[in-house]
């Protein structure tokens, strides 16, 4: 029995990737990466970031940049999220469910020359209960090609910036919760797709 347990642990450890791997390149300006349960897309410096990073000097994040981004996020998100904005009722607490989101990574240089990664997070683990509440997963491949723009949807959709040089997180923004005033029920999030590529 002891030998079986050791072999099982070794198989588990080998199967768990410790670094991101490139799995797809859907466009010349986007690269899909995966590590374990986490899937993301890196946008190159010339990839469109609709309504964001205007007038910023952009750079293409590397796999090492993303590894560092994720490490900084794991270490700092709980503190940055202490107010738990828009994470009430049935909406997830983002720092507890961090691995349940797909990511979009955009790199830029701030005014003091520091490397910043801007990341959008969109829920990727919808249950039957989520669907019954009106939340759904966009099954299209557009998220791999362009920035997702979702209005409302509470903490199923959020964004943050990570300073790679100072290892700080800032500008955490969690989507709001739309209410139907007459029935006081949550409405489905409105997802807008913009083809800017």
Number of C-alpha atoms within 10 A of each C-alpha: 6 7 8 9 10 11 12 12 12 12 11 11 11 10 10 12 13 11 13 18 14 15 13 13 15 14 14 12 19 24 20 21 20 17 16 13 12 15 20 23 27 26 26 19 17 14 21 20 19 16 8 11 16 9 6 12 14 20 18 19 20 12 15 11 17 21 15 16 24 14 12 18 20 14 14 17 19 15 11 17 16 9 9 16 16 20 19 12 7 11 15 19 17 23 18 11 12 17 17 19 21 21 25 27 24 27 26 20 16 14 9 6 10 12 21 25 24 21 22 22 22 22 23 20 14 13 12 10 10 14 12 9 14 13 20 19 13 12 8 7 9 14 19 22 24 23 26 22 17 17 16 22 26 23 25 28 26 23 18 18 21 24 20 17 10 11 15 17 22 14 11 15 16 23 19 18 20 17 13 10 8 6 7 9 12 17 15 17 20 13 13 11 14 14 12 11 14
